[in-house]
Amino acid sequence: MADAVHKAKTGIRVLLVDDHQVVRRGLRTFLEVQDDIEVVGEAADGAEGVARAEELRPDVVLMDVKMPGMDGIEALRKLREQANPAKVLIVTSFTEQRTVVPALRAGASGYVYKDVDPDALAGAIRSVHAGHVLLQQEVAGALLSQDEGNGGMGRGGTLTEREREVLGLIADGRSNREIARALVLSEKTVKTHVSNILMKLDLADRTQAALWAVRHGLAG
């Protein structure tokens, strides 16, 4: 009966990637009581995580940074190389803050600290699944300071007024659906605008777009 209930459950599909079995067990125990979150698998290191993500196609990967063999950042790069659409939420400790910037550059949608409140963790998973970027102010500052020498100011002149509006809402953490509602557009049209923004600014993902917008004063 329990198996039937588990199979019937649908929601945000989450893959846990952490080299500590106790941590994975604790995360699974908590997340499986959430009505809208389903843990579809686990992995003990980055290489296994990449393989399981390809096999299971989760919506969100909860990825530890420090793991033996392939670490979380390298695994994240592999997922992006494979064009895996899963959102990746990095799990790190406060003392590992320096690892957050490389993770975000590699395509993570955000990060949480290992001592995060359980309800906040569930909220973070829902947020990145909805298309939000979880970025704290001090990390945004570190990313922007490193980007100062990379140029990009001139490329903003190629954006249309509508694209600038969309970019500003991306920086505010809005999902495509929320942007569509705010601007009275179809979600498909918003996706086209986002693609054009990334192409014109030579950016890889929404995280980089949000940072660009903050840096150039387009954030709300």
C-alpha positions in Angstrom: 0.0 0.0 0.0 2.8 2.4 0.9 4.5 1.7 -2.4 1.3 2.4 -4.3 1.0 5.8 -2.5 4.6 6.6 -3.3 4.2 5.8 -6.9 1.1 7.9 -7.1 2.8 10.9 -5.7 3.7 13.6 -8.2 5.5 16.9 -7.7 8.9 18.4 -8.0 11.3 15.6 -8.7 14.5 15.9 -6.6 17.8 14.1 -6.9 20.0 14.1 -3.8 23.8 14.2 -4.4 25.9 14.0 -1.2 28.7 11.6 -0.1 27.3 11.3 3.4 24.6 8.6 3.6 23.2 10.0 6.9 22.8 13.4 5.3 20.9 11.9 2.3 18.7 9.9 4.6 17.8 13.0 6.6 17.1 15.0 3.5 14.9 12.2 2.1 13.0 11.8 5.3 12.1 15.5 5.5 11.4 16.1 1.8 9.2 13.0 1.3 6.6 14.4 3.8 6.2 17.5 1.5 3.1 17.1 -0.6 4.7 18.7 -3.7 8.2 17.2 -3.6 9.3 13.7 -4.6 12.8 12.3 -4.0 13.5 10.2 -7.1 17.0 9.1 -6.4 20.3 9.5 -4.6 24.0 9.6 -5.5 27.1 9.5 -3.4 29.5 11.5 -5.6 29.5 13.9 -8.5 30.1 11.2 -11.2 27.2 9.1 -10.0 25.1 12.3 -9.6 25.6 13.1 -13.3 24.7 9.6 -14.4 21.6 9.5 -12.2 20.5 12.9 -13.4 20.8 11.7 -17.0 18.8 8.6 -16.1 16.1 10.1 -13.8 15.8 13.6 -15.4 14.9 15.3 -12.1 13.5 18.8 -11.9 16.0 19.8 -9.2 19.3 18.4 -8.1 20.4 19.1 -4.5 24.1 19.0 -4.9 26.8 19.0 -2.2 30.0 20.8 -3.1 32.8 18.8 -1.4 32.7 15.2 -2.4 35.5 12.7 -3.2 36.4 12.2 -6.9 34.2 14.5 -8.9 33.0 17.4 -6.7 29.8 19.3 -7.0 31.1 22.1 -9.2 32.6 19.7 -11.8 29.4 17.6 -11.8 27.4 20.8 -12.4 29.6 21.6 -15.4 29.1 18.1 -16.8 25.3 18.5 -16.4 25.4 21.8 -18.4 27.6 20.3 -21.1 25.0 17.6 -21.5 22.3 20.2 -21.6 20.5 18.6 -18.7 17.6 20.9 -17.9 17.6 20.2 -14.1 17.9 23.2 -11.8 20.8 22.7 -9.4 20.7 23.9 -5.8 24.2 23.9 -4.2 24.5 22.8 -0.6 27.5 24.4 1.1 28.7 25.4 4.6 29.4 28.9 5.6 33.1 28.2 5.7 33.0 27.2 2.0 31.5 30.5 0.8 34.4 30.8 -1.7 32.9 27.8 -3.6 29.6 29.5 -4.2 30.9 31.9 -6.9 32.4 29.1 -9.1 29.2 27.1 -8.6 27.0 30.0 -9.8 29.3 30.6 -12.7 29.0 26.9 -13.6 25.2 27.3 -13.8 23.8 26.7 -10.4 20.4 28.3 -9.7 21.3 29.2 -6.2 22.7 27.7 -2.9 21.7 26.9 0.6 23.8 26.4 3.7 24.0 23.0 5.3 22.4 24.3 8.5 19.4 25.7 6.6 16.0 25.4 8.3 14.1 22.4 6.8 11.1 24.6 5.7 13.5 27.1 4.1 15.1 24.2 2.2 11.8 23.1 0.8 11.0 26.7 -0.1 14.4 27.0 -1.9 13.6 23.9 -3.9 10.2 25.3 -4.9 11.8 28.6 -5.8 14.5 27.4 -8.1 12.0 25.0 -9.7 9.8 28.0 -10.5 12.7 29.7 -12.3 13.9 32.0 -9.5 17.6 32.6 -8.9 18.6 32.4 -5.2 21.4 34.9 -4.8 22.4 36.6 -1.5 23.8 40.2 -1.6 27.4 39.4 -0.6 27.7 36.7 -3.2 26.3 38.9 -5.9 28.9 41.5 -4.9 31.7 39.0 -5.2 30.5 37.9 -8.7 30.1 41.5 -9.9 33.5 42.5 -8.6 35.1 39.7 -10.6 33.1 40.7 -13.7 34.3 44.3 -13.7 37.1 43.6 -16.3 34.9 41.5 -18.6 33.2 44.4 -20.4 29.6 44.0 -21.6 28.4 47.6 -21.1 28.1 48.2 -24.8 26.1 45.1 -25.5 23.2 46.5 -23.4 22.5 48.9 -26.2 21.3 46.1 -28.4 18.4 45.3 -26.1 15.0 46.4 -27.0 12.9 48.3 -24.4 10.8 45.1 -23.8 13.9 43.0 -23.4 15.2 45.5 -20.8 11.9 45.1 -18.9 12.1 41.3 -19.0 15.8 41.5 -17.9 14.8 43.7 -14.9 12.2 41.2 -13.8 14.7 38.3 -14.1 16.9 40.3 -11.8 14.0 40.6 -9.4 13.8 36.8 -9.3 10.6 36.4 -11.3 9.9 33.2 -13.2 8.9 33.3 -16.9 5.3 32.7 -15.8 5.4 35.7 -13.4 7.1 37.9 -16.0 4.3 36.9 -18.5 1.7 38.0 -16.0 3.4 41.2 -15.1 3.9 42.3 -18.8 0.7 40.8 -20.1 2.5 38.5 -22.5 2.4 34.8 -23.3 4.9 32.6 -21.6 6.2 31.5 -25.0 6.9 35.2 -25.9 8.8 35.7 -22.6 10.9 32.6 -23.3 11.8 34.1 -26.7 12.8 37.4 -25.0 14.9 35.6 -22.5 16.7 33.7 -25.3 17.3 36.9 -27.2 18.7 38.6 -24.0 21.1 35.8 -23.4 22.3 35.8 -27.0 22.7 39.6 -27.2 24.6 39.8 -23.9 26.6 36.7 -24.6 25.5 35.1 -21.3 25.0 31.4 -20.5 21.9 31.5 -18.2 19.4 33.4 -16.1 21.9 33.7 -13.2 24.4 35.6 -15.3 21.5 37.7 -16.8 20.4 38.6 -13.3 23.9 39.6 -12.3 24.3 41.7 -15.5 21.1 43.5 -14.7 22.2 44.2 -11.1 25.5 45.5 -12.3 24.0 47.8 -14.9 21.2 49.2 -12.8 18.2 47.3 -14.3 17.2 45.5 -11.1 14.1 46.8 -9.3 
